[in-house]
Amino acid sequence: MSLNSSKPRRRNPQALLLPLDVLLACLSMILALQVYYDMRPPEQLRQVWYTLPVLCVFTVTSLYLVGLYRSLMRYASVDTLAQIATGTLFGTGATYLFSLAVYTLYRASNIFLMPRPIYLIQWLLMMLMLGASRFGVRVMSQSGHAGRPFSRKRGRRMMIVGAGWAGAQVIREAQAGRYGEVQVMLAVDDDPAKRNTRINRVPVVMGTDRVKDYAQQYAIDEIIIAIATPQQDLAPLVHLCTETGCRVRMYAAPQEMTGSSAGKVRDVNIADLLGRAETHLDMTEVREAFAGRRVLVTGGGGSIGSELCRQLMEFVPSQLVLYDISENYIYDLYTELEEKYGAMVRNTVFLRIGSIRDTETLRQVFDEFRPEIVIHAAAHKHVPLMEDSPEQAIKNNVFGTYNVASCAVEHNVKRFVMISTDKAVNPTNIMGASKRLAEIIIEALQKKEKTQFTAVRFGNVLGSHGSVVPKWEHQIRAGGPITLTHPEIIRYFMTIPEAASLVLQAASIAKGGELFVLDMGKPVKMKDLAEKMIRLYADPAAPPVEIVYTGLRPGEKLYEELLRDEENDTATSKEKIFVAKPEQVEWEQVERMLSRLQECLEQHGDVRACIHELLPSFHEPEELNGRQIRIS
């Protein structure tokens, strides 16, 4: 016996409407006779009693075949009207054709045929009555969901911010029960034209700046921000809503929901609070650059590398090779892509395990796939860990980049794009210094080789591996405290999808030799970010989450920069992408630099001192941090 056999089978509540539809079919025919004969039908039309069973059978059968009895009454919509119109038309038409066939065969004693206009009137009446019954049930099922400040109906009390088409959509869905047992108490908007209006019986009030007052006045439990086409940054509004202590969600318009034609409501995330909502960019040139190409991504399983691969698949490269030292990350990504793209992945995506330090394995991969474009995202990026292991930073970030670039030159790769970091600008730590040295290698190679070498520099990305954001979220949900190194520390942030999209755009317009810098927006004070995250994720019923300052870590800089003093940036044809003036470095200088670094590594020398010797822009953190504290 199956586990489900003991459970009673749930009946379809729509089946209860079948007797009602039979009654309405009979009533519509009787009323049609009354209308046609001006309320005085002749006695010889007794055959209507013979016609009614036929009409009922054909109508109910037609309504079943068009799917009306599989539709939920509480979600009755235009599609329901179409089903009713089609089903009743087929039912009435079949009844008329049946009567006509009987008349043709048994003309002398036909007891079914009636004047044709009666069938037309009956169809119209039947359609109206069935439509009224369905939408009447919907209205009754929604009673009590509309905004009534003194309603006794149990359920969460909801406020909608935004009374446009998105707000109206959310109100309809809430009243239909999509969000569970809720009462939509009010909608808030700033448009004076909506003053004193209602949406499905929900009152519209003015002033989004008063959401805290409204939340208290109406005892609101949940807020949904439903502004599909914002005219300005929504971060201040999101911040205001989270301060109410209510659960806050946002309506995501259809164009934001991949693979969906309908909008959805999602939880607010830290990107909303920072004003770093994903920007939808024109990717036409990116498609032209990558479609049908053989692409190799080093570090393909990392935060940026994996997102680059997700987006590259949209442009259908002929081959996409993921090269990473972590088999788990790239296998998980492969599984994700296979679920989305199916057999296409098995013919397009290839996984190869290896380190960028391993020149032999790199050459084998380049020999096997002959990539046309290389995106070099592999690197050691964790600042404190690299302070403890400077040799590993140099071996991986400097010599690893040199290895991948050399293979690209040997195999006539058309375009090479390196992912850099804002920590390479006036670096105060080994990780940033190693990435600046890698930039110098790329800039020098461009002068002597046919491959187009390009670097793309940007700041922190939200939610990346090792990022402070998921760490803080975990600490907050555990009740705190959360740890912050310094109250004055400042960082740039962008979302991972936005960063990957801009990297691909920069790669598509690269001619070789550029150092692209992404527009990171306004810098974020980490103390403010911590406080916003506490409001977003902390349990209102629990004790307040505290912030504990632990002191700057080794190599940590109070602020980050995107450009060095001598790097003047110029705009490109792409929004949010700029080009910095690269440093003029000859390859002979790079060879001496690499030779000196190799000597230092082999002799287990002082790597930090060696970098100071080779890189004048490398500073000790105390020097720059002390200057920043004096300025602030």
Secondary structure, 3 states (H helix, E strand, C coil): CCCCCCCCCCCCHHHHHHHHHHHHHHHHHHHHHHHHCCCCCCHHHHHHHHHHHHHHHHHHHHHHHCCHHHCCHHHCCHHHHHHHHHHHHHHHHHHHHHHHHHHHHCHHHCCCCCCHHHHHHHHHHHHHHHHHHHHHHHHHHHCCCCCCCCCCCCCEEEEEECCCHHHHHHHHHHHCCCCCCEEEEEEEECCHHHCCCEECCEEEEECHHHHHHHHHHCCCCEEEECCCCCCCCCHHHHHHHHCCCCEEEEEECHHHCCCCCCCEEEECCHHHHHCCCCCCCCCHHHHHHHCCCEEEEECCCCHHHHHHHHHHHCCCCCEEEEEECCHHHHHHHHHHHHHHHCHHHHHHEEEEECCCCCHHHHHHHHHHHCCCEEEECCCCCCHHHHHHCHHHHHHHHHHHHHHHHHHHHHCCCCEEEEEEEHHHCCCCCHHHHHHHHHHHHHHHHHHHCCCEEEEEEECEEECCCCCHHHHHHHHHHCCCCEEECCCCCEECEEEHHHHHHHHHHHHHHCCCCCEEEECCCCCEEHHHHHHHHHHHHCCCCCCCCCEEECCCCCCCCCCCCCCCCCCCEEECCCCCEEEECCCCCCHHHHHHHHHHHHHHHHCCCCHHHHHHHHCCCCCCHHHHHHHHHHHC
